[in-house]
């Protein structure tokens, strides 16, 4: 297992060298999106409409941040279960997304799409939303403010800690750990 410091947007070379189990500290911009935001984006794709943001090289964090306390950019910002986004994920990977952050396992279809499109699934530690929020320097709503905390936000992060679960070769950290146990 290696350790990397990466800055978004991610390029192909950086993503392709990552392996399941590697630790990564991300800096730069992350987009947040959960179920309803994913559905809206994929509905646009299916309708042949342009997306309201460029996803090339971007990382999507599955989070619905809580309100910020005075003087802070964001409240608790822990990951949500990634599997709920599985029906929408392949279409977004086709649009250039290079990283996805959440918790829990991904479907076989998503793992195959990650390998096909040269992208990775990264896990953030569940239950550590307050600690993860300390790595978020700015937060602003970008799209779909009517969704409240599930709107698409832009986060500016510094050394945001994640672990590679699924890499571009089709490896799965959860399966590797289970096989060793």
TIZA-844224 format. One record per residue: residue number from 1; residue in three letters; x, y, z of N, C-alpha, C, CB in turn. Coordinates in steps of 0.1 Angstrom, whole numbers, plus 5000, padded with zeros to 4 digits. Each point is the difference from the previous one (the first is absolute). Glycine has a CB too. Example, Ala and Ser with C-alpha at 12.3 -4.5 7.8 and 13.67 -1.06 7.14 Angstrom:
PT,1,ala,5132,4943,5078,4991,5012,5000,5009,5012,5000,4981,4988,5012 .
PT,2,ser,5015,5023,4981,5009,5011,5000,4992,5011,5008,5012,4994,4978 .
//
This chain:
PT,1,unk,5008,4988,5000,4992,5012,5000,5009,5012,5000,4981,4988,5012 .
PT,2,unk,5016,5021,4979,5007,5013,4999,4992,5011,5005,5012,4991,4980 .
PT,3,unk,4994,5021,5021,4994,5012,5004,5002,5010,4990,5003,4995,5024 .
PT,4,unk,4987,5013,4972,5000,5010,4990,4994,5013,5005,5000,4982,4982 .
PT,5,unk,5005,5029,5013,4994,5013,5001,4996,5004,4986,5013,5007,5021 .
PT,6,unk,4974,4995,4977,4995,5004,4986,4992,5012,5001,4999,4976,4994 .
PT,7,unk,5001,5032,4995,4992,5012,4998,4990,4998,4989,5019,5014,5009 .
PT,8,unk,4969,4990,4994,4989,4999,4990,5001,5012,4990,4985,4987,5016 .
PT,9,unk,5010,5012,4972,4995,4988,4994,5011,4989,4998,4982,5014,4988 .
PT,10,unk,5014,4974,5012,5009,4989,4999,5003,4997,4985,4992,4990,5022 .
PT,11,unk,5021,5007,4975,5003,4996,4987,5001,4984,4999,5012,5022,4996 .
PT,12,unk,4988,4973,4991,5000,4986,4998,5012,4993,5007,4988,5004,4979 .
PT,13,unk,5024,5002,5019,5012,4994,5005,4999,4998,5016,5013,5010,4981 .
PT,14,unk,4983,5000,5026,4999,4999,5014,4990,4990,5004,5006,5024,5002 .
PT,15,unk,4982,4975,4992,4990,4991,5003,5004,4985,4998,4983,5018,4995 .
PT,16,unk,5024,4980,4993,5004,4987,4996,5011,4994,5009,4994,5006,4977 .
PT,17,unk,5013,5002,5030,5011,4994,5009,4994,4996,5013,5017,5014,4989 .
PT,18,unk,4971,4990,5015,4994,4997,5013,4996,4985,5000,4992,5024,5003 .
PT,19,unk,5010,4970,5009,4996,4986,5001,4991,4999,5013,5021,4992,4989 .
PT,20,unk,4971,4998,5011,4991,4998,5011,5009,4999,5013,4983,4988,4986 .
PT,21,unk,5013,5019,5024,5007,5000,5013,5009,5012,5001,5000,4976,5000 .
PT,22,unk,5003,5031,4989,5009,5012,5001,4992,5011,5008,5011,4995,4978 .
PT,23,unk,4997,5013,5029,4994,5012,5007,5003,5012,4992,5003,4989,5023 .
PT,24,unk,4987,5020,4977,5002,5012,4992,4995,5012,5008,4996,4987,4979 .
PT,25,unk,5011,5024,5020,4996,5013,5005,4997,5009,4988,5015,4997,5021 .
PT,26,unk,4972,5006,4978,4995,5009,4989,5000,5014,5004,4987,4981,4992 .
PT,27,unk,5017,5028,4999,4999,5014,5001,4994,5005,4987,5020,5002,5016 .
PT,28,unk,4974,5010,4985,4993,5006,4989,4985,5000,5001,5019,4993,4986 .
PT,29,unk,4974,5005,5003,4986,5001,5000,4993,4986,4999,5002,5022,4989 .
PT,30,unk,4988,4976,5020,4991,4988,4999,4986,5006,4998,5015,4986,5015 .
PT,31,unk,4977,5006,4977,4986,5003,4999,4993,4990,5009,5002,5008,4976 .
PT,32,unk,4987,4997,5031,4992,4991,5007,4988,4996,4992,5008,5010,5022 .
PT,33,unk,4987,4978,4980,4987,4996,4993,4995,4988,5007,5007,5010,4978 .
PT,34,unk,4980,4989,5024,4994,4988,5005,4989,4996,4990,5005,5007,5024 .
PT,35,unk,4986,4985,4981,4990,4993,4992,4993,5009,4990,4997,4984,5018 .
PT,36,unk,4996,5026,4987,4992,5009,4992,5008,5008,4990,4983,5001,5018 .
PT,37,unk,5028,5004,4986,5009,5008,4991,5005,4990,4989,5007,5016,5019 .
PT,38,unk,4997,4972,4984,5004,4991,4990,4988,4997,4990,5016,4989,5017 .
PT,39,unk,4972,5009,4988,4989,4998,4992,4998,5011,4990,4989,4986,5018 .
PT,40,unk,5012,5027,4987,4998,5011,4991,5011,5001,4989,4989,5012,5019 .
PT,41,unk,5023,4985,4985,5011,5000,4990,4998,4989,4989,5016,5010,5017 .
PT,42,unk,4981,4978,4988,4998,4989,4990,4987,5002,4992,5012,4985,5016 .
PT,43,unk,4978,5022,4989,4988,5003,4992,5004,5009,4989,4985,4997,5020 .
PT,44,unk,5024,5013,4983,5004,5009,4989,5008,4992,4989,5002,5019,5017 .
PT,45,unk,5007,4972,4988,5007,4992,4990,4991,4992,4991,5019,4999,5017 .
PT,46,unk,4971,4994,4990,4991,4992,4992,4991,5008,4990,5000,4984,5020 .
PT,47,unk,4998,5029,4984,4992,5008,4991,5009,5007,4989,4984,5004,5019 .
PT,48,unk,5029,4993,4982,5008,5006,4990,5004,5015,5002,4990,4984,4984 .
PT,49,unk,5008,5020,5028,5002,5014,5004,5015,5001,5005,4975,5004,5006 .
PT,50,unk,5030,5008,4993,5014,5002,5006,4999,5001,5015,5007,5012,4979 .
PT,51,unk,5004,4983,5028,5001,5001,5014,5003,5014,5004,5007,4976,5002 .
PT,52,unk,4988,5029,5010,5003,5013,5004,5014,5002,5007,4976,5003,5003 .
PT,53,unk,5032,4986,4996,5014,5001,5005,5009,4990,4992,4992,5007,5024 .
PT,54,unk,5020,4997,4976,5010,4991,4993,5005,4990,5010,5007,5018,4983 .
PT,55,unk,4991,4969,5014,5004,4990,5009,5014,4994,4997,4976,4994,5003 .
PT,56,unk,5030,5010,4987,5013,4994,4996,5011,5001,5011,4995,5007,4976 .
PT,57,unk,5010,4982,5028,5010,4999,5010,4995,5003,5014,5016,5007,4983 .
PT,58,unk,4971,4995,5019,4995,5004,5013,4998,4988,5010,4989,5020,4988 .
PT,59,unk,5010,4984,5024,4997,4990,5011,4986,5004,5006,5025,4995,5005 .
PT,60,unk,4967,4995,4997,4987,5002,5006,5000,4994,5014,4988,5001,4977 .
PT,61,unk,5008,5006,5033,4999,4996,5014,4986,4998,5003,5021,5012,5007 .
PT,62,unk,4975,4976,4997,4986,4996,5004,4998,5005,5014,4999,4980,4985 .
PT,63,unk,4996,5032,5017,4999,5006,5013,4988,5010,5000,5025,4997,5005 .
PT,64,unk,4968,5004,5006,4990,5010,5002,5004,5008,5012,4981,4986,4989 .
PT,65,unk,5027,5024,5009,5006,5007,5012,4990,5006,5009,5020,5004,4987 .
PT,66,unk,4983,4996,5026,4991,5006,5010,5003,5015,5000,4998,4979,5014 .
PT,67,unk,4993,5030,4991,5002,5014,5000,5013,5004,5008,4975,5004,4998 .
PT,68,unk,5031,5006,4997,5013,5005,5006,4997,5007,5013,5011,5002,4977 .
PT,69,unk,4997,4996,5033,4999,5009,5012,5007,5013,4996,5000,4980,5016 .
PT,70,unk,4997,5031,4992,5006,5013,4997,5015,4999,4999,4981,5011,5012 .
PT,71,unk,5025,4995,4978,5014,5001,4998,5006,4988,4993,5001,5013,5020 .
PT,72,unk,4991,4977,4976,5005,4988,4993,4994,4999,4987,5003,4988,5022 .
PT,73,unk,5004,5006,4968,4994,4999,4986,4990,4990,4998,5021,5008,4993 .
PT,74,unk,4978,4982,5017,4991,4988,4998,4998,4994,5013,5008,4996,4976 .
PT,75,unk,4981,4997,5026,4998,4991,5011,5006,4987,4998,4979,5012,5006 .
PT,76,unk,5016,4978,5001,5006,4986,4999,4998,4996,4985,4994,4994,5024 .
PT,77,unk,5016,4999,4971,4999,4996,4985,5006,4986,4998,5003,5024,4994 .
PT,78,unk,4990,4967,5012,5003,4986,4999,4994,4993,4987,5003,4999,5025 .
PT,79,unk,5003,4991,4970,4996,4993,4988,4986,4993,5002,5024,4998,4993 .
PT,80,unk,4969,5001,4996,4988,4992,5001,5002,4987,4992,4986,5021,5002 .
PT,81,unk,5005,4970,4999,5001,4987,4993,5000,5002,4985,4989,4989,5020 .
PT,82,unk,5022,5006,4974,5002,5002,4986,4991,4992,4991,5023,5004,5005 .
PT,83,unk,4973,4984,5000,4991,4991,4992,4988,5007,4994,5009,4981,5013 .
PT,84,unk,4985,5029,4995,4988,5006,4995,5002,5008,4987,4993,5002,5024 .
PT,85,unk,5020,5002,4973,5003,5007,4988,5004,4990,4988,5007,5020,5014 .
PT,86,unk,4993,4967,4989,5004,4991,4989,4992,5001,4987,5007,4985,5019 .
PT,87,unk,4980,5017,4982,4992,5000,4987,5005,5012,4991,4981,4989,5012 .
PT,88,unk,5024,5021,4994,5004,5012,4993,5015,5001,4996,4981,5011,5012 .
PT,89,unk,5027,4982,4995,5014,5002,4999,5006,4997,4987,5001,4994,5023 .
PT,90,unk,4996,4996,4969,5006,4997,4987,4998,5012,4991,4997,4976,5003 .
PT,91,unk,4992,5030,4997,4997,5012,4991,5009,5012,5003,4977,4992,4997 .
PT,92,unk,5026,5010,5016,5009,5011,5004,5014,4997,4997,4984,5006,5018 .
PT,93,unk,5020,4981,4984,5014,4996,4996,5002,5002,4985,5000,4983,5019 .
PT,94,unk,4990,5015,4973,5001,5002,4985,5002,5015,4998,4986,4981,4995 .
PT,95,unk,5011,5028,5014,5001,5014,4998,5014,5005,5006,4975,5003,5000 .
PT,96,unk,5033,4988,5004,5014,5004,5004,5003,5000,5015,4999,5013,4980 .
PT,97,unk,4991,4984,5028,5003,4999,5015,5011,4990,5002,4976,5006,5006 .
PT,98,unk,5034,4998,5002,5012,4992,5003,5000,4994,5014,5012,5013,4983 .
PT,99,unk,4980,4992,5026,5000,4995,5014,4987,5002,5006,5024,5005,5002 .
PT,100,unk,4972,4985,5007,4988,5001,5007,5003,4996,5015,4987,4993,4979 .
PT,101,unk,5008,5015,5030,5002,4998,5014,4988,4996,5007,5019,5016,4999 .
PT,102,unk,4981,4973,5009,4988,4997,5008,5004,4990,5010,4985,5004,4981 .
PT,103,unk,5006,4987,5023,5003,4989,5009,4992,4988,4995,5004,5016,5020 .
PT,104,unk,5001,4972,4983,4993,4988,4996,5004,4995,4986,4981,5007,5015 .
PT,105,unk,5014,4982,4982,5003,4993,4988,4993,5006,4988,5004,4979,5013 .
PT,106,unk,5002,5018,4975,4994,5004,4987,4996,4987,4993,5014,5021,4998 .
PT,107,unk,4976,4981,4993,4995,4988,4992,5011,4996,4990,4976,5008,5003 .
PT,108,unk,5022,4980,4992,5009,4995,4989,5000,5009,4988,4996,4977,5008 .
PT,109,unk,4992,5028,4988,4999,5009,4989,5008,5013,5002,4977,4991,4995 .
PT,110,unk,5023,5014,5017,5008,5012,5002,5014,4997,5000,4982,5010,5014 .
PT,111,unk,5022,4979,4992,5015,4996,5001,5005,4999,4985,4997,4989,5023 .
PT,112,unk,4995,5004,4969,5004,4999,4986,5000,5013,4993,4990,4977,5000 .
PT,113,unk,5001,5032,5002,5000,5013,4994,5012,5008,5005,4975,5000,4998 .
PT,114,unk,5029,4999,5014,5012,5007,5005,5012,4996,4992,4990,5001,5024 .
PT,115,unk,5012,4986,4975,5011,4994,4992,5000,5005,4985,5001,4980,5016 .
PT,116,unk,4987,5019,4978,4998,5004,4986,5003,5015,4998,4983,4982,4998 .
PT,117,unk,5014,5026,5011,5001,5015,4999,5013,5005,5007,4975,5002,4997 .
PT,118,unk,5033,4990,5009,5012,5005,5007,4997,5009,5011,5011,4998,4979 .
PT,119,unk,4980,4997,5030,4996,5008,5012,5002,4991,5013,4984,5014,4986 .
PT,120,unk,5015,4993,5025,5002,4993,5013,4988,5003,5010,5025,5000,4997 .
PT,121,unk,4972,4990,5011,4991,5002,5011,5008,5001,5013,4981,4988,4988 .
PT,122,unk,5017,5023,5019,5008,5002,5013,4990,5000,5012,5017,5014,4986 .
PT,123,unk,4988,4981,5025,4992,5000,5012,5005,5011,5010,4995,4975,4997 .
PT,124,unk,4996,5032,5008,5002,5009,5012,4995,4993,5012,4999,5021,4986 .
PT,125,unk,5006,4981,5025,4997,4993,5013,4986,5005,5004,5024,4998,5007 .
PT,126,unk,4967,4992,4993,4986,5003,5005,5001,5003,5015,4990,4985,4982 .
PT,127,unk,5001,5024,5023,4999,5003,5014,5010,5011,5004,4992,4977,5004 .
PT,128,unk,5016,5028,4986,5010,5009,5003,4997,5014,4993,5017,4981,5003 .
PT,129,unk,4971,5022,4996,4996,5012,4992,5005,5013,5006,4980,4988,4994 .
PT,130,unk,5021,5013,5019,5006,5012,5006,5014,5001,4997,4983,4999,5019 .
PT,131,unk,5025,4990,4982,5014,5001,4997,5003,5002,4985,5004,4984,5019 .
PT,132,unk,4988,5010,4972,5001,5003,4986,4997,5014,4997,4994,4976,4995 .
PT,133,unk,4997,5030,5012,4996,5014,4997,5012,5010,5003,4976,4994,5006 .
PT,134,unk,5033,5002,5002,5012,5008,5003,5009,5001,4988,4999,4993,5024 .
PT,135,unk,5000,4998,4966,5008,5001,4988,4993,5008,4989,5010,4978,5006 .
PT,136,unk,4978,5027,4997,4992,5007,4990,5002,5015,5003,4983,4981,4997 .
PT,137,unk,5023,5027,4994,5003,5014,5002,4989,5009,4995,5024,4994,4998 .
PT,138,unk,4969,5002,4992,4989,5008,4995,4988,4991,4995,5017,5018,4993 .
PT,139,unk,4971,4987,5008,4989,4993,4995,4990,5009,4994,5003,4982,5017 .
PT,140,unk,4992,5016,4971,4989,5008,4994,4991,4991,4992,5015,5021,5000 .
PT,141,unk,4972,4983,4999,4991,4993,4992,5002,5004,4986,4983,5000,5019 .
PT,142,unk,5018,4990,4972,5002,5002,4986,4987,4998,4992,5024,4993,5003 .
PT,143,unk,4969,4996,5000,4988,4997,4992,4989,4994,5009,5014,4996,4980 .
PT,144,unk,4974,5005,5016,4988,4994,5007,4999,5004,5014,5002,4981,4984 .
PT,145,unk,4998,5032,5019,4998,5004,5015,4987,4995,5006,5014,5020,4995 .
PT,146,unk,4976,4977,4997,4988,4995,5005,5001,4986,5007,4988,5013,4982 .
PT,147,unk,5023,4980,5016,5003,4987,5006,5006,5002,5014,5003,4990,4977 .
PT,148,unk,4999,5022,5027,5006,5002,5014,5013,4994,5001,4977,5000,5010 .
PT,149,unk,5026,4992,5001,5013,4995,5001,5004,4990,4989,4997,5003,5025 .
PT,150,unk,4994,4993,4967,5003,4991,4989,5002,5007,4987,4987,4983,5011 .
PT,151,unk,5013,5030,4990,5004,5008,4988,5014,4997,4996,4984,5019,5007 .
PT,152,unk,5020,4985,4981,5014,4998,4996,5008,5012,5005,4993,4987,4979 .
PT,153,unk,5016,5010,5029,5009,5010,5006,5014,4999,4994,4987,4999,5022 .
PT,154,unk,5020,5012,4979,5015,4999,4996,5007,5002,5014,4997,5010,4976 .
PT,155,unk,5012,4980,5026,5008,5000,5012,5014,5003,4996,4985,4984,5012 .
PT,156,unk,5022,5025,4995,5014,5001,4999,5007,4993,5012,4998,5023,4987 .
PT,157,unk,5010,4967,5010,5005,4991,5010,5015,5001,5000,4980,4985,4998 .
PT,158,unk,5026,5011,5014,5014,5000,5001,5004,4987,5008,5002,5025,4999 .
PT,159,unk,5005,4966,4994,5004,4987,5006,4988,4992,5006,5022,5011,5006 .
PT,160,unk,4968,4988,4985,4988,4992,5004,5004,4986,4999,4984,5018,4992 .
PT,161,unk,5015,4974,5019,5004,4986,5001,4990,4990,4994,5014,5006,5020 .
PT,162,unk,4991,4986,4971,4992,4989,4994,5008,4988,4998,4985,5017,4989 .
PT,163,unk,5009,4972,5009,5007,4987,4997,4994,4995,4987,5004,4995,5024 .
PT,164,unk,5005,5000,4967,4995,4994,4987,4993,4987,5003,5019,5012,4987 .
PT,165,unk,4969,4986,5009,4993,4988,5002,5000,4992,4986,4985,5010,5019 .
PT,166,unk,5011,4997,4971,4999,4994,4986,5009,5008,4991,4977,4991,5004 .
PT,167,unk,5033,5002,4990,5009,5006,4991,4997,4998,4985,5017,4998,5018 .
PT,168,unk,4991,5007,4973,4998,4999,4986,5002,4986,4994,5006,5024,4999 .
PT,169,unk,5000,4967,5009,5003,4986,4996,4989,4991,5005,5024,5005,5001 .
PT,170,unk,4966,5000,5005,4989,4992,5005,5002,4994,5014,4996,4995,4976 .
PT,171,unk,5014,5009,5031,5003,4995,5013,4990,5006,5010,5024,4997,4995 .
PT,172,unk,4973,4995,5016,4990,5004,5010,5006,4998,5014,4981,4995,4984 .
PT,173,unk,5022,5016,5023,5006,4999,5013,4991,4991,5010,5011,5022,4996 .
PT,174,unk,4976,4979,5003,4992,4993,5009,5001,4985,4997,4984,5019,5001 .
PT,175,unk,5017,4977,4987,5001,4986,4997,5014,4995,5004,4985,5002,4981 .
PT,176,unk,5026,5006,5017,5013,4996,5004,5001,4998,5015,5009,5013,4981 .
PT,177,unk,4985,4996,5027,5000,4999,5014,4992,4988,5005,5003,5024,5002 .
PT,178,unk,4986,4973,4992,4992,4988,5003,5007,4988,4997,4979,5013,4996 .
PT,179,unk,5029,4986,4993,5007,4988,4997,5012,4998,5010,4994,5003,4976 .
PT,180,unk,5011,5007,5029,5011,4999,5010,4995,4996,5014,5013,5016,4987 .
PT,181,unk,4975,4987,5016,4994,4997,5013,4998,4986,5003,4989,5022,4999 .
//
